[in-house]
Amino acid sequence: MDITLALLLFSFIILLYWVITELFTFFFRLTGLPADKARFQVISLLTGTGFTTRESEIVLSSRRRRRLARVTMLFGYVFNVTIVSAFINVFLSMKVAQFGPQFFGLLIPLGTVALIFVFMRVPKVHAWGDNLLRRFADRIFNRTETFNAVMLVDNIGSESIAQVSLRHIPEEYLGKSLAETQLRAETGILVMLVERRGGKPVPAQADTVFEPGDKLTVFGDYNSICRAFHAREHFSDD
């Protein structure tokens, strides 16, 4: 096989691996994982390394994420075995004499892959891609504004830290201060931070009244958080 064709194949595999990583990251983000945690876990699962970190508890805490993790691991194993076998066959079929004259041929395919990576890291391009995926996800799952959105941030023992985006205020909390809702006493949920539109997160106070558009950082049992705020997992925001 010609060295240029082999390098083109190598570059295509790199690009394909990146696309697969982003695809599975997208699936995990649909379950409410932040982008950075989702991407790290996907790379760990696909490559079979690093999955024993503490953050893996976030994946294991949800049945949907566990199923998706199994699919990712199996896909990664089959894909890696296939690629390794293909490359062994490619390089065994090449002649050593081919490397010299066509050495600079690697600059074209590898440079193309590098440019794609750089282009996708541009903030505006990245934001455009996220918005496109979010609209695509909403269309797939036929999502409406009926439910609030929850994003799992971390697990601490059996409890979770999550961010709840209030699209609407649950009727039982409407017009009530945080103290009046009895959230902590009745559900064990601690509201730690409140972020208003255009503002910065501030500590929740006893007299805090929830408003549509608020983003709440809360601590407690994850299922209780979802029930209390009528929330479902969503495509996470960065």
Disulfide bonds with the S-S distance in Angstrom:
none
